Amino acid sequence: MRKTKLQAANLEGNADDVEAAFYRALQTGDIDRLMACWADEDEIVCIHPGGPRVIGAVAIRATFESMFSNGSIRAWPERVRKTLGAGSAVHHVVERVEVLGKEGPAQAWVIATNVYHKTAQGWRLVAHHASPGTASEIQEVSASGQVLH
């Protein structure tokens, strides 16, 4: 049955496919599909906006189960920047998150980094680090040709 869930989550492709499956799982509140996106490693890590560092599949699952108890997470990755290596991929994204406020639905922004490794099971998420953002942060600041260190 696990193979069927993995296939249904489109986890046989590349890091882009796993990322798409991760955000679909968030949007539908599907904890099994969400966890299928993560590598089967002890040192996987997740940091939610304003939260602590959460290490390991059991702890990560618990945080998402708690979040899903309030419903799915309506988040979409935008402005994706990618760095790809032979066995790893890093995606820097701006997440557009729909939140329900006092006056109805509103948008919030989260700045996130998703790190993927190519494992024996295929490409899998090994780190998700998200920080709260603001509407002004949807604009990017970049400079070319400078070395910072």
C-alpha positions in Angstrom: 0.0 0.0 0.0 2.9 2.4 0.7 4.0 2.1 -2.9 0.5 3.1 -4.1 0.6 6.2 -1.9 4.0 7.2 -3.2 2.9 6.8 -6.7 -0.2 8.8 -6.1 1.9 11.5 -4.6 4.1 11.7 -7.8 7.2 10.9 -5.8 8.9 9.0 -8.6 10.2 12.1 -10.4 12.6 14.9 -9.4 12.7 17.4 -6.6 10.1 19.6 -8.4 7.6 16.7 -8.3 8.2 16.1 -4.6 7.8 19.8 -3.9 4.5 19.8 -5.8 3.3 16.7 -3.9 4.3 18.4 -0.6 2.2 21.5 -1.2 -0.7 19.4 -2.5 -0.6 17.5 0.7 -0.6 20.7 2.7 -3.6 22.0 0.7 -5.6 18.8 1.2 -4.5 18.1 4.8 -3.2 14.7 3.8 -0.7 13.7 6.5 0.3 10.4 4.9 1.1 12.0 1.6 2.9 14.8 3.3 5.1 12.5 5.2 5.8 10.4 2.1 7.6 13.5 0.7 10.1 13.3 3.6 13.3 11.2 3.5 13.5 8.2 5.8 16.4 9.6 7.8 16.7 10.4 11.5 18.1 13.9 10.9 15.3 15.4 8.8 14.4 18.8 10.1 11.5 21.2 9.9 11.2 24.7 11.2 7.8 26.4 11.1 7.5 30.2 11.2 8.4 31.3 14.7 8.7 27.8 15.9 11.5 25.6 17.2 13.7 23.2 15.2 11.8 19.9 14.9 14.0 16.9 14.2 12.9 13.4 13.0 9.9 12.0 11.2 7.8 11.4 14.4 8.2 14.9 15.7 7.7 16.5 12.2 4.5 14.4 11.7 3.2 15.5 15.1 3.6 19.2 14.2 1.8 18.8 10.9 -1.0 16.7 12.5 -1.5 19.5 15.1 -1.6 22.1 12.3 -4.1 19.9 10.3 -6.4 19.6 13.3 -7.5 23.2 12.3 -7.9 22.2 8.6 -5.6 22.1 5.6 -2.9 24.6 5.0 -3.7 26.7 2.0 -0.2 27.5 0.8 1.3 27.9 -2.7 4.9 28.2 -3.5 5.7 31.3 -5.6 8.9 32.9 -6.9 10.9 29.7 -6.6 14.7 29.9 -6.9 16.5 26.6 -7.3 20.0 25.3 -6.9 20.6 21.8 -8.2 23.5 19.5 -7.4 24.1 15.9 -8.4 22.3 14.5 -5.4 20.7 17.6 -3.8 18.4 20.4 -4.6 17.6 23.6 -2.7 14.4 25.5 -3.4 14.0 29.0 -2.0 10.3 29.9 -2.2 7.9 32.6 -1.2 4.8 30.9 0.1 1.5 32.6 -0.4 -0.7 31.4 2.4 -4.5 31.9 2.7 -5.6 32.6 6.2 -9.0 33.2 7.6 -9.1 36.6 9.4 -11.9 38.5 11.2 -13.0 40.0 7.9 -12.7 36.8 5.8 -9.9 35.3 3.8 -6.6 37.2 3.6 -3.1 36.5 2.3 0.0 36.0 4.4 3.5 35.4 3.2 6.1 32.9 4.3 9.7 32.8 3.2 10.8 29.1 3.0 13.8 27.0 2.0 13.1 23.3 1.0 16.1 21.0 0.7 15.9 17.7 -1.2 18.3 14.8 -1.4 18.3 12.0 -3.9 17.8 8.9 -1.7 17.4 5.2 -2.3 13.6 5.9 -2.5 14.1 8.8 -4.9 14.1 12.5 -4.3 12.9 13.4 -0.8 12.6 16.4 1.4 15.3 16.6 4.2 14.7 20.1 5.5 11.9 22.7 5.4 12.7 26.0 7.1 10.0 28.6 7.0 10.1 32.2 8.4 7.2 34.7 8.6 7.2 37.2 5.8 5.4 40.4 5.0 3.9 41.7 1.8 7.0 43.8 1.2 9.1 40.7 1.2 7.5 39.3 -1.9 9.8 41.7 -3.7 13.3 40.3 -4.0 16.5 42.1 -3.3 19.5 40.9 -5.3 22.8 42.2 -6.4 24.9 40.5 -9.0 28.7 40.3 -9.0 29.2 40.9 -5.3 30.9 38.4 -3.0 29.5 38.7 0.6 32.2 36.6 2.3 
